[in-house]
């Protein structure tokens, strides 16, 4: 390999002048103008989060609008090991200004240890008023501190819609399949695919040290379709034990999909070892190895052409339907990242004001995978019709519930639930799986 | 054992050892599709691979009776390199046809169509040749929607350096990581070796009370795992950083430019951490080497009136080059490959990330783009390989330091 720093440096200079930030100006030019946030010339705000790659780019672009308006400098560092790093940083007095928690469970733990700064009642009121399903978003970001006093800490910004089934319209057309609008229909369609010699589902739960989270999403979606939302809430708080009949029923139903060799591309044994981001590629492989993939709204970023498929009609999605027999309406499962203040400063407070601006939401909407509950944001700002369609699913929901594993304590929702669902994928039976999670929960009570 | 048997075993070990590297390099030189869909061992011979091509571009087209085109042209239209060449073996046809047994229903068929055989695509007759030429004929002029078709192509081997160009020049991440890794590794190798050489001399040839106990203490520090010390070490650095920040604010006019803040996670904190955790082994290794140098040599130097410093610089250092070099290799490789210390204690700015962190981030972003990840991995391997090859003659001698004492 002929490589010298000298040649690299000279090419870099050339490259830098060629690719001088082509889209930045457009991103900040939003339908709703940005309000006045004050001036913080040269002040540095540090942000830590788990977003990497494309998400990190979009975050940096969005944040650049804040930098332009206020003169502050925002430094973002993203790592897949965020959950471990942020705990070490907070406990050793190295807190960044803002920490973006993908799981409220961990944010709640940190609030309890006193590392988070409350955002104040005013912000909570603002969110209750200006976010769709506002009070539930406020509840998602409200935690108890060491003394048990509840305060609002987590500002939800950037949401995901989870109850989606992705498919390739062309495959459906070739095979003569129709989009089902009931769960009964979906199961019948899956059986039809098996009969035709196709494989209906691509499922993968591998995700490094977060392996198993995809399976918990399935579980939650099926819980919402087999039992009442009230039971779902009781399940989240463990008033309804993990090994109760309702939960075991949902887990068995998930098993019908994921532990069925005929249903899953590569066979049921491949579920635990398939990277969740590789699973949807089966829809587009040549020949296609599966017909459907249940995953959240962010997944097109992992498609072979990084989501271009959705724009040019090669991929589409439909709502993961409810059972016709059970009268539970149209439940929708979602999640959001929570932005918390870990080190107070005037510029950081201004940044939280920035996130209240419709413009901050529109800037990210225009770039790609980003959903928001901000009612003031202009829907025309969504980058694609697909994202708008997801927004409609969100608004047609009769029940909206947050990702349960995100709401459970960190040791369960980002621990036992993940690992036991992985064991379930590897063949552990339903009863043992449910019992193990429940005993892990008993242990931390 | 016969010589042949030994040679076979040795050759086998070499193959097992080198195979992953060959795989890494091969994958990094292949196209994205090829590296995703087939193993690296298939890269050297013509291989049958599935490719999906569209019959024509989306958008308005003039109605036609017969359209002709070439599968390879369609496949290669967007790429400048890694052009697909070879023979089209077959096309996978999927579709519903009337079921002969059950006249009211249709039946799904999946069937391989071979060159020259007609197949039904959107109501037209689609015929292709193994060189890729196809014709699509309709009974009357039609303007059909484009159709994506799966073709199995016996593909000729094709290699290219696109992955390297992309990781090195598309953005500055990899070159920056290379530079950051050097910034961390070079001082983190030189500082401990310098301190350790002085300490080793003292432990070997200077008499002071409690010397042996102190040496035992230093050696026993080797068992302290770095991971255990992250929190206290980080707390220490943040204490020093806040102290330095106030000192900075008091002594300079940094407040005007808002640059008072001294980062607690920086290259310097990495140097200190790597030095601290590298020292016990370094002192142990060097002391055992230095203590084995001929006693007479040092005594005659002392009789001639040489001071400790003169003995150290004029005798000990030149005689200890093998031990110094071998420890440098150890420390260099360990720091170069370190991920966890850099992750917790190193700077977090995107431009300052060391190579292992950059590779880990690429794992997140490029997990599905093995060729890019492998290209970066090959680049990161090159430096340690150069270091190792250029210093390996010392390495063997230095490894024996302490085990075989001269006299």
Contacts between the chains, C-beta under 8 A, distances in Angstrom:
chain1	res1	chain2	res2	distance
A	1	B	164	7.6
A	1	B	378	7.0
A	1	B	379	7.3
A	1	B	382	5.9
A	3	B	168	7.4
A	3	B	379	7.1
A	3	B	382	7.4
A	5	B	175	7.7
A	5	B	178	7.6
A	5	B	179	7.5
A	8	B	168	6.3
A	8	B	169	7.9
A	8	B	175	4.9
A	8	B	178	7.9
A	9	B	175	7.6
A	11	B	168	7.7
A	11	B	169	5.4
A	12	B	169	7.1
A	12	B	172	5.8
A	12	B	175	6.2
A	15	B	169	5.4
A	15	B	170	7.8
A	15	B	172	8.0
A	16	B	172	7.5
A	41	B	258	7.7
A	42	B	257	6.6
A	42	B	258	4.2
A	42	B	259	7.9
A	43	B	258	6.0
A	44	B	258	7.5
A	44	B	261	6.9
A	46	B	348	7.8
A	48	B	348	7.5
A	52	B	361	5.7
A	52	B	364	4.5
A	52	B	365	5.9
A	53	B	361	7.8
A	53	B	364	6.0
A	53	B	365	3.5
A	54	B	365	7.6
A	75	B	348	7.7
A	75	B	349	6.2
A	76	B	350	8.0
A	77	B	348	3.7
A	77	B	349	6.9
A	77	B	350	6.9
A	78	B	361	7.8
A	79	B	343	6.9
A	79	B	357	7.8
A	79	B	360	7.9
A	79	B	361	7.4
A	80	B	360	7.0
A	80	B	361	7.6
A	80	B	363	7.8
A	80	B	364	5.0
A	81	B	343	6.4
A	85	B	343	6.7
A	85	B	344	6.7
A	88	B	230	5.9
A	88	B	231	6.3
A	88	B	234	6.3
A	88	B	344	5.8
A	89	B	234	7.4
A	91	B	231	6.0
A	92	B	230	7.9
A	92	B	231	5.5
A	92	B	234	3.5
A	92	B	235	4.4
A	92	B	237	8.0
A	92	B	238	5.8
A	93	B	234	8.0
A	93	B	235	6.2
A	93	B	238	4.2
A	93	B	239	7.5
A	93	B	242	7.7
A	93	B	264	7.9
A	94	B	234	5.9
A	94	B	237	7.8
A	94	B	238	5.0
A	94	B	264	5.5
A	94	B	265	6.6
A	170	B	147	7.9
A	170	B	148	6.0
A	171	B	94	7.8
A	174	B	94	4.8
A	174	B	95	5.3
A	174	B	96	7.7
A	175	B	94	6.7
A	175	B	95	7.8
A	175	B	96	6.9
A	175	B	108	5.7
A	176	B	96	4.5
A	176	B	106	6.4
A	176	B	108	7.2
A	196	B	108	4.1
A	197	B	108	7.1
A	197	B	110	6.2
A	198	B	108	7.7
A	275	B	367	6.1
A	275	B	368	7.9
A	277	B	367	6.0
A	277	B	368	6.2
A	278	B	367	7.4
A	278	B	368	6.0
A	281	B	36	7.9
A	281	B	368	6.9
A	284	B	52	7.7
A	285	B	37	7.5
A	285	B	50	7.2
A	286	B	50	3.7
A	286	B	51	6.0
A	286	B	52	4.2
A	286	B	150	4.4
A	286	B	151	7.9
A	287	B	50	6.3
A	287	B	92	5.1
A	287	B	94	7.5
A	287	B	110	8.0
A	287	B	150	4.9
A	302	B	368	6.8
A	304	B	368	7.6
A	312	B	58	6.7
A	313	B	58	8.0
A	314	B	148	7.4
